Every structure is written in structure tokens, then in C-alpha cells.
Amino acid sequence: MAKELRLEIVTPDRLVVSSDVEYVGAPGVLGEFGVLAGHVPFLSALGIGNLHYNVDGKTFYVFVAGGFAEVSGNKVTVLAEVAEKAEEIDIERARRAEERARTRKAKQQEAVDDARATAALQRALARMSCRTAAQSAGTCSR
């Protein structure tokens, strides 16, 4: 059995990651799941959160929001609506997005779509968490 599997993360705009990895952990809509080489075929919808993967003992992080992950033939393919490597995340932009979302939620007006405001808040917090985790792991230089 091989010790590595192929990870590809794709958005409608670009290929975000294409790498041989040792492990992939991703935020499924029913909870986080992990994949090692030789995993059984698997399909999951993705939630909002941090996908992480290991290469040569180092952990790398990617913020994902929505989409699907497929495990098949020793390969993990992630088709995400949004995906950003931790080092690409503008932390100040994420903080501003968090503040806007919190303000919308606090207004409690009928015109405010609470579900959209909640999702925006989740995305902002997950982006900041992704960046922080990567910095702690030493895999984010910015």
C-alpha cells in the first residue's frame, strides 16, 4: 500500500493545490473527516472551514467553503466554491468581513438575511483560524 495520495483542490477559477500528501483532513457538512492512502471510495459535501494536509511531516492549511470532496483511487479531489491557501488570506480583510457580518446580525431587522450573515461570519472566522493555524505550524510566512 502506498504511503501517499494525490490531493487536488480546484475552484471555478483555478487549481489551488496539486500535491502528493500523506494525510488530508477536511470539513464535511456532517463533521471533519480524514483520509490516508488506501482509503475506501468516499464522497462528501464540504462545509465552511479549514482543510489541512501533511507533506513530509509538515501541516499545510487551506480555507474552503462549499463544494465536494471525492476520494477514489488513492486520490482526493476537492471541488470547492471557495478555496484559499493560508498564506493567501488577507487577515485584515477577514477581520473587516467579520465586523460587517456581526453588525448585520446585531441589527435584527427583517431585511437582514440571518442565514447569509451567519455564513459570512463563519467564512470570516474560518479564514482567520486557517491563517492562525498555518502560522502556528510554521507553514505560513506572511
TIRO-2110 file (N, C-alpha, C; in Angstrom, 1 decimal):
// TIRO-2110
0.8, -1.2, 0.0, N, 1, A
0.0, 0.0, 0.0, CA, 1, A
0.9, 1.3, 0.0, C, 1, A
0.5, 2.2, -0.9, N, 2, A
1.3, 3.4, -1.0, CA, 2, A
1.1, 4.3, 0.3, C, 2, A
2.1, 5.1, 0.6, N, 3, A
2.1, 5.9, 1.8, CA, 3, A
1.5, 7.3, 1.5, C, 3, A
1.4, 7.6, 0.2, N, 4, A
1.0, 8.9, -0.2, CA, 4, A
-0.3, 8.8, -1.1, C, 4, A
-1.0, 9.9, -1.1, N, 5, A
-2.1, 10.0, -2.0, CA, 5, A
-2.0, 11.4, -2.7, C, 5, A
-2.7, 11.5, -3.8, N, 6, A
-2.7, 12.8, -4.6, CA, 6, A
-3.9, 13.6, -4.1, C, 6, A
-3.6, 14.9, -3.8, N, 7, A
-4.6, 15.9, -3.4, CA, 7, A
-4.7, 17.0, -4.5, C, 7, A
-5.9, 17.2, -5.0, N, 8, A
-6.1, 18.3, -5.9, CA, 8, A
-7.3, 19.1, -5.4, C, 8, A
-7.1, 20.4, -5.2, N, 9, A
-8.1, 21.3, -4.8, CA, 9, A
-8.3, 22.3, -5.9, C, 9, A
-9.6, 22.3, -6.4, N, 10, A
-9.9, 23.1, -7.6, CA, 10, A
-11.1, 24.0, -7.3, C, 10, A
-11.1, 25.3, -7.7, N, 11, A
-12.2, 26.2, -7.6, CA, 11, A
-12.7, 26.5, -9.1, C, 11, A
-13.8, 27.2, -9.3, N, 12, A
-14.2, 27.5, -10.6, CA, 12, A
-13.1, 28.4, -11.3, C, 12, A
-12.2, 29.0, -10.6, N, 13, A
-11.3, 29.9, -11.2, CA, 13, A
-9.9, 29.4, -11.4, C, 13, A
-9.5, 28.4, -10.5, N, 14, A
-8.1, 28.0, -10.6, CA, 14, A
-7.8, 26.6, -9.9, C, 14, A
-6.7, 26.1, -10.1, N, 15, A
-6.1, 25.0, -9.4, CA, 15, A
-5.4, 25.5, -8.2, C, 15, A
-5.9, 25.2, -7.0, N, 16, A
-5.3, 25.8, -5.7, CA, 16, A
-4.1, 24.9, -5.2, C, 16, A
-4.3, 23.6, -5.2, N, 17, A
-3.3, 22.7, -4.7, CA, 17, A
-3.3, 21.4, -5.6, C, 17, A
-2.1, 21.0, -6.0, N, 18, A
-1.9, 19.7, -6.7, CA, 18, A
-0.6, 19.1, -6.1, C, 18, A
-0.8, 18.1, -5.2, N, 19, A
0.4, 17.7, -4.5, CA, 19, A
0.2, 16.2, -4.0, C, 19, A
1.3, 15.5, -3.9, N, 20, A
1.3, 14.2, -3.2, CA, 20, A
1.4, 14.5, -1.7, C, 20, A
0.5, 13.9, -0.9, N, 21, A
0.4, 14.2, 0.5, CA, 21, A
0.3, 12.9, 1.3, C, 21, A
0.5, 13.0, 2.6, N, 22, A
0.4, 11.9, 3.5, CA, 22, A
-1.0, 11.7, 4.1, C, 22, A
-1.6, 12.8, 4.3, N, 23, A
-2.9, 12.9, 5.0, CA, 23, A
-3.7, 14.1, 4.6, C, 23, A
-5.0, 14.0, 4.5, N, 24, A
-5.9, 15.1, 4.3, CA, 24, A
-7.0, 15.1, 5.3, C, 24, A
-7.3, 16.2, 5.9, N, 25, A
-8.4, 16.4, 6.8, CA, 25, A
-9.3, 17.5, 6.3, C, 25, A
-10.6, 17.3, 6.2, N, 26, A
-11.4, 18.3, 5.6, CA, 26, A
-12.7, 18.5, 6.4, C, 26, A
-13.4, 19.6, 6.2, N, 27, A
-14.6, 19.9, 7.0, CA, 27, A
-15.8, 19.5, 6.1, C, 27, A
-16.3, 18.2, 6.4, N, 28, A
-17.5, 17.8, 5.7, CA, 28, A
-18.7, 18.4, 6.4, C, 28, A
-19.8, 18.4, 5.7, N, 29, A
-21.0, 19.0, 6.3, CA, 29, A
-21.5, 18.3, 7.5, C, 29, A
-21.1, 17.0, 7.6, N, 30, A
-21.5, 16.2, 8.8, CA, 30, A
-20.4, 16.1, 9.8, C, 30, A
-19.3, 16.8, 9.6, N, 31, A
-18.2, 16.8, 10.5, CA, 31, A
-16.9, 16.6, 9.8, C, 31, A
-15.8, 16.8, 10.5, N, 32, A
-14.5, 16.7, 9.8, CA, 32, A
-14.2, 15.2, 9.5, C, 32, A
-13.6, 15.0, 8.4, N, 33, A
-13.1, 13.6, 8.0, CA, 33, A
-11.7, 13.6, 7.6, C, 33, A
-11.0, 12.5, 7.8, N, 34, A
-9.6, 12.3, 7.4, CA, 34, A
-9.4, 11.2, 6.4, C, 34, A
-8.4, 11.4, 5.6, N, 35, A
-8.1, 10.4, 4.5, CA, 35, A
-6.6, 10.1, 4.5, C, 35, A
-6.3, 8.8, 4.5, N, 36, A
-4.9, 8.3, 4.4, CA, 36, A
-4.9, 7.5, 3.1, C, 36, A
-3.7, 7.2, 2.6, N, 37, A
-3.6, 6.4, 1.4, CA, 37, A
-4.3, 5.1, 1.6, C, 37, A
-4.9, 4.6, 0.5, N, 38, A
-5.7, 3.4, 0.6, CA, 38, A
-7.1, 3.5, 1.1, C, 38, A
-7.6, 4.7, 1.3, N, 39, A
-8.9, 4.9, 1.9, CA, 39, A
-10.0, 4.4, 0.9, C, 39, A
-11.1, 3.9, 1.4, N, 40, A
-12.2, 3.4, 0.5, CA, 40, A
-12.8, 4.6, -0.2, C, 40, A
-13.4, 4.4, -1.4, N, 41, A
-14.0, 5.5, -2.1, CA, 41, A
-15.1, 6.2, -1.2, C, 41, A
-15.1, 7.5, -1.4, N, 42, A
-15.9, 8.3, -0.4, CA, 42, A
-16.3, 9.6, -1.1, C, 42, A
-17.5, 10.1, -0.8, N, 43, A
-17.9, 11.4, -1.4, CA, 43, A
-18.6, 12.2, -0.3, C, 43, A
-18.2, 13.4, -0.1, N, 44, A
-18.8, 14.3, 0.9, CA, 44, A
-19.0, 15.7, 0.5, C, 44, A
-20.1, 16.3, 0.9, N, 45, A
-20.3, 17.7, 0.7, CA, 45, A
-19.4, 18.4, 1.7, C, 45, A
-18.8, 19.6, 1.3, N, 46, A
-18.0, 20.3, 2.2, CA, 46, A
-18.7, 21.4, 2.9, C, 46, A
-18.3, 21.7, 4.2, N, 47, A
-18.8, 22.8, 4.9, CA, 47, A
-17.9, 24.0, 4.8, C, 47, A
-17.9, 24.9, 5.7, N, 48, A
-17.0, 26.0, 5.8, CA, 48, A
-16.0, 25.7, 6.8, C, 48, A
-14.7, 25.8, 6.5, N, 49, A
-13.7, 25.5, 7.5, CA, 49, A
-12.3, 25.4, 6.9, C, 49, A
-11.5, 24.7, 7.6, N, 50, A
-10.1, 24.5, 7.3, CA, 50, A
-9.8, 23.1, 6.8, C, 50, A
-9.3, 23.0, 5.6, N, 51, A
-8.8, 21.7, 5.1, CA, 51, A
-7.3, 21.7, 5.5, C, 51, A
-6.8, 20.6, 5.9, N, 52, A
-5.4, 20.6, 6.2, CA, 52, A
-4.8, 19.3, 5.6, C, 52, A
-3.5, 19.4, 5.2, N, 53, A
-2.9, 18.2, 4.7, CA, 53, A
-1.4, 18.2, 5.1, C, 53, A
-0.8, 17.0, 5.1, N, 54, A
0.5, 16.8, 5.6, CA, 54, A
1.4, 16.4, 4.4, C, 54, A
2.6, 17.1, 4.3, N, 55, A
3.6, 16.7, 3.4, CA, 55, A
5.0, 16.7, 4.1, C, 55, A
5.7, 15.6, 4.1, N, 56, A
7.0, 15.5, 4.8, CA, 56, A
6.9, 15.9, 6.2, C, 56, A
5.8, 15.6, 6.9, N, 57, A
5.6, 15.9, 8.3, CA, 57, A
5.2, 17.3, 8.7, C, 57, A
5.0, 18.1, 7.7, N, 58, A
4.5, 19.5, 7.9, CA, 58, A
3.1, 19.6, 7.5, C, 58, A
2.3, 20.4, 8.3, N, 59, A
0.9, 20.6, 8.0, CA, 59, A
0.6, 21.9, 7.3, C, 59, A
-0.1, 21.8, 6.2, N, 60, A
-0.5, 23.0, 5.4, CA, 60, A
-2.0, 23.2, 5.5, C, 60, A
-2.4, 24.4, 5.4, N, 61, A
-3.9, 24.7, 5.6, CA, 61, A
-4.4, 25.5, 4.4, C, 61, A
-5.7, 25.1, 4.1, N, 62, A
-6.4, 25.8, 3.0, CA, 62, A
-7.8, 26.1, 3.5, C, 62, A
-8.3, 27.3, 3.5, N, 63, A
-9.7, 27.6, 3.8, CA, 63, A
-10.6, 27.2, 2.7, C, 63, A
-11.6, 26.5, 3.0, N, 64, A
-12.6, 26.0, 1.9, CA, 64, A
-14.0, 26.4, 2.4, C, 64, A
-14.9, 26.7, 1.4, N, 65, A
-16.3, 27.0, 1.7, CA, 65, A
-17.1, 26.4, 0.6, C, 65, A
-17.9, 25.4, 1.0, N, 66, A
-18.8, 24.7, 0.0, CA, 66, A
-18.1, 23.9, -1.0, C, 66, A
-18.8, 23.0, -1.7, N, 67, A
-18.3, 22.1, -2.7, CA, 67, A
-18.3, 20.7, -2.3, C, 67, A
-17.5, 19.9, -2.9, N, 68, A
-17.5, 18.4, -2.6, CA, 68, A
-16.1, 17.9, -2.6, C, 68, A
-15.9, 16.8, -1.8, N, 69, A
-14.6, 16.1, -1.8, CA, 69, A
-14.9, 14.7, -2.2, C, 69, A
-14.1, 14.2, -3.1, N, 70, A
-14.2, 12.8, -3.6, CA, 70, A
-12.9, 12.1, -3.3, C, 70, A
-13.0, 10.9, -2.7, N, 71, A
-11.8, 10.0, -2.5, CA, 71, A
-12.0, 8.8, -3.4, C, 71, A
-11.1, 8.6, -4.3, N, 72, A
-11.2, 7.5, -5.2, CA, 72, A
-9.8, 7.2, -5.8, C, 72, A
-9.4, 5.9, -5.8, N, 73, A
-8.2, 5.5, -6.4, CA, 73, A
-7.0, 6.2, -5.9, C, 73, A
-6.9, 6.3, -4.6, N, 74, A
-5.7, 6.9, -3.9, CA, 74, A
-5.5, 8.4, -4.3, C, 74, A
-6.7, 9.1, -4.5, N, 75, A
-6.7, 10.5, -4.9, CA, 75, A
-7.8, 11.2, -4.2, C, 75, A
-7.6, 12.4, -3.6, N, 76, A
-8.6, 13.2, -3.1, CA, 76, A
-8.8, 14.4, -4.0, C, 76, A
-10.0, 14.6, -4.5, N, 77, A
-10.3, 15.7, -5.4, CA, 77, A
-11.3, 16.6, -4.7, C, 77, A
-10.9, 17.8, -4.5, N, 78, A
-11.8, 18.8, -3.8, CA, 78, A
-12.3, 19.8, -4.9, C, 78, A
-13.6, 19.8, -5.1, N, 79, A
-14.1, 20.9, -6.0, CA, 79, A
-14.9, 21.8, -5.0, C, 79, A
-14.2, 23.0, -4.8, N, 80, A
-14.7, 23.9, -3.8, CA, 80, A
-15.2, 25.2, -4.5, C, 80, A
-16.3, 25.7, -3.9, N, 81, A
-16.8, 27.0, -4.3, CA, 81, A
-15.7, 28.1, -4.1, C, 81, A
-15.1, 28.0, -2.9, N, 82, A
-14.1, 29.0, -2.5, CA, 82, A
-12.9, 28.2, -1.8, C, 82, A
-11.7, 28.5, -2.2, N, 83, A
-10.5, 27.9, -1.5, CA, 83, A
-9.4, 28.9, -1.6, C, 83, A
-8.7, 29.1, -0.4, N, 84, A
-7.6, 30.0, -0.3, CA, 84, A
-6.5, 29.3, 0.5, C, 84, A
-5.3, 29.3, 0.0, N, 85, A
-4.2, 28.8, 0.9, CA, 85, A
-4.0, 29.8, 2.0, C, 85, A
-3.6, 29.3, 3.2, N, 86, A
-3.5, 30.2, 4.3, CA, 86, A
-2.6, 31.4, 4.1, C, 86, A
-1.5, 31.3, 3.3, N, 87, A
-0.7, 32.4, 3.0, CA, 87, A
-1.3, 33.4, 2.1, C, 87, A
-2.4, 33.1, 1.4, N, 88, A
-3.1, 34.0, 0.6, CA, 88, A
-4.2, 34.8, 1.3, C, 88, A
-4.5, 34.4, 2.5, N, 89, A
-5.6, 35.1, 3.2, CA, 89, A
-5.1, 36.4, 3.8, C, 89, A
-5.9, 37.4, 3.4, N, 90, A
-5.6, 38.8, 3.9, CA, 90, A
-6.4, 38.9, 5.2, C, 90, A
-5.6, 38.9, 6.3, N, 91, A
-6.2, 38.8, 7.7, CA, 91, A
-7.0, 40.1, 8.0, C, 91, A
-6.6, 41.2, 7.5, N, 92, A
-7.3, 42.5, 7.8, CA, 92, A
-8.6, 42.5, 7.0, C, 92, A
-8.6, 42.0, 5.8, N, 93, A
-9.9, 41.8, 5.0, CA, 93, A
-10.8, 40.9, 5.7, C, 93, A
-10.3, 39.8, 6.3, N, 94, A
-11.2, 38.8, 7.0, CA, 94, A
-11.7, 39.5, 8.3, C, 94, A
-10.9, 40.3, 9.0, N, 95, A
-11.4, 41.0, 10.2, CA, 95, A
-12.5, 42.0, 9.8, C, 95, A
-12.4, 42.7, 8.7, N, 96, A
-13.4, 43.6, 8.3, CA, 96, A
-14.7, 42.9, 7.9, C, 96, A
-14.5, 41.7, 7.2, N, 97, A
-15.7, 40.9, 6.9, CA, 97, A
-16.4, 40.4, 8.1, C, 97, A
-15.6, 40.0, 9.2, N, 98, A
-16.2, 39.6, 10.4, CA, 98, A
-17.0, 40.7, 11.1, C, 98, A
-16.5, 41.9, 11.1, N, 99, A
-17.2, 43.0, 11.7, CA, 99, A
-18.4, 43.3, 10.9, C, 99, A
-18.4, 43.3, 9.6, N, 100, A
-19.6, 43.6, 8.8, CA, 100, A
-20.7, 42.5, 9.1, C, 100, A
-20.3, 41.3, 9.2, N, 101, A
-21.2, 40.2, 9.5, CA, 101, A
-21.8, 40.3, 10.9, C, 101, A
-21.0, 40.6, 11.8, N, 102, A
-21.5, 40.8, 13.2, CA, 102, A
-22.5, 42.0, 13.3, C, 102, A
-22.2, 43.1, 12.6, N, 103, A
-23.1, 44.2, 12.5, CA, 103, A
-24.4, 43.9, 11.9, C, 103, A
-24.4, 43.2, 10.8, N, 104, A
-25.6, 42.8, 10.2, CA, 104, A
-26.5, 41.9, 11.1, C, 104, A
-25.8, 40.9, 11.8, N, 105, A
-26.5, 40.0, 12.7, CA, 105, A
-27.1, 40.8, 13.9, C, 105, A
-26.4, 41.8, 14.3, N, 106, A
-26.8, 42.6, 15.5, CA, 106, A
-28.0, 43.5, 15.2, C, 106, A
-28.2, 43.8, 14.0, N, 107, A
-29.3, 44.7, 13.6, CA, 107, A
-30.7, 44.1, 13.8, C, 107, A
-30.8, 42.8, 13.7, N, 108, A
-32.0, 42.0, 13.9, CA, 108, A
-33.2, 42.7, 13.2, C, 108, A
-33.0, 43.1, 12.0, N, 109, A
-34.1, 43.7, 11.2, CA, 109, A
-34.6, 42.6, 10.2, C, 109, A
-35.8, 42.7, 9.8, N, 110, A
-36.4, 41.8, 8.9, CA, 110, A
-35.6, 41.7, 7.6, C, 110, A
-35.1, 42.9, 7.1, N, 111, A
-34.4, 43.0, 5.9, CA, 111, A
-33.1, 42.2, 5.9, C, 111, A
-32.6, 41.9, 7.1, N, 112, A
-31.3, 41.2, 7.2, CA, 112, A
-31.5, 39.8, 7.1, C, 112, A
-30.9, 39.2, 6.1, N, 113, A
-31.0, 37.7, 5.9, CA, 113, A
-30.0, 37.0, 6.9, C, 113, A
-30.6, 36.5, 8.0, N, 114, A
-29.7, 36.0, 9.1, CA, 114, A
-28.9, 34.8, 8.6, C, 114, A
-29.4, 34.0, 7.7, N, 115, A
-28.6, 32.8, 7.3, CA, 115, A
-27.4, 33.3, 6.5, C, 115, A
-27.5, 34.3, 5.6, N, 116, A
-26.4, 34.9, 4.9, CA, 116, A
-25.4, 35.5, 5.8, C, 116, A
-25.9, 36.3, 6.8, N, 117, A
-25.0, 36.9, 7.7, CA, 117, A
-24.2, 35.9, 8.5, C, 117, A
-24.9, 34.9, 8.9, N, 118, A
-24.2, 33.8, 9.7, CA, 118, A
-23.2, 33.1, 8.9, C, 118, A
-23.5, 32.8, 7.6, N, 119, A
-22.5, 32.2, 6.7, CA, 119, A
-21.3, 33.1, 6.5, C, 119, A
-21.6, 34.4, 6.3, N, 120, A
-20.5, 35.4, 6.1, CA, 120, A
-19.6, 35.4, 7.4, C, 120, A
-20.2, 35.3, 8.5, N, 121, A
-19.4, 35.3, 9.8, CA, 121, A
-18.6, 34.1, 9.9, C, 121, A
-19.2, 32.9, 9.5, N, 122, A
-18.4, 31.6, 9.6, CA, 122, A
-17.2, 31.7, 8.6, C, 122, A
-17.4, 32.2, 7.4, N, 123, A
-16.3, 32.3, 6.5, CA, 123, A
-15.2, 33.2, 7.0, C, 123, A
-15.6, 34.3, 7.6, N, 124, A
-14.5, 35.2, 8.1, CA, 124, A
-13.8, 34.6, 9.2, C, 124, A
-14.5, 34.0, 10.2, N, 125, A
-13.8, 33.3, 11.3, CA, 125, A
-12.9, 32.2, 10.9, C, 125, A
-13.4, 31.4, 9.9, N, 126, A
-12.6, 30.2, 9.4, CA, 126, A
-11.4, 30.7, 8.7, C, 126, A
-11.5, 31.8, 7.9, N, 127, A
-10.3, 32.3, 7.3, CA, 127, A
-9.2, 32.7, 8.3, C, 127, A
-9.6, 33.4, 9.3, N, 128, A
-8.7, 33.8, 10.3, CA, 128, A
-8.1, 32.6, 11.1, C, 128, A
-8.9, 31.6, 11.4, N, 129, A
-8.5, 30.4, 12.0, CA, 129, A
-7.5, 29.7, 11.1, C, 129, A
-7.7, 29.6, 9.9, N, 130, A
-6.8, 29.0, 8.9, CA, 130, A
-5.5, 29.6, 8.9, C, 130, A
-5.5, 30.9, 8.8, N, 131, A
-4.2, 31.7, 8.8, CA, 131, A
-3.4, 31.5, 10.1, C, 131, A
-4.2, 31.5, 11.3, N, 132, A
-3.5, 31.4, 12.6, CA, 132, A
-2.9, 30.0, 12.7, C, 132, A
-3.7, 29.0, 12.3, N, 133, A
-3.2, 27.6, 12.4, CA, 133, A
-1.9, 27.4, 11.6, C, 133, A
-1.9, 28.0, 10.4, N, 134, A
-0.7, 27.8, 9.5, CA, 134, A
0.5, 28.5, 10.1, C, 134, A
0.2, 29.7, 10.7, N, 135, A
1.3, 30.4, 11.3, CA, 135, A
1.9, 29.6, 12.5, C, 135, A
1.0, 29.0, 13.3, N, 136, A
1.4, 28.2, 14.4, CA, 136, A
2.2, 27.0, 14.0, C, 136, A
1.8, 26.4, 12.8, N, 137, A
2.5, 25.2, 12.3, CA, 137, A
3.8, 25.6, 11.6, C, 137, A
4.0, 26.9, 11.4, N, 138, A
5.3, 27.4, 10.7, CA, 138, A
5.2, 27.2, 9.2, C, 138, A
4.0, 27.0, 8.6, N, 139, A
3.9, 26.9, 7.2, CA, 139, A
3.2, 28.0, 6.5, C, 139, A
3.2, 29.2, 7.2, N, 140, A
2.7, 30.4, 6.6, CA, 140, A
3.7, 31.5, 7.0, C, 140, A
4.3, 32.1, 6.0, N, 141, A
5.3, 33.1, 6.3, CA, 141, A
4.8, 34.5, 6.3, C, 141, A
3.7, 34.8, 5.8, N, 142, A
3.2, 36.2, 5.8, CA, 142, A
2.4, 36.5, 7.0, C, 142, A
END
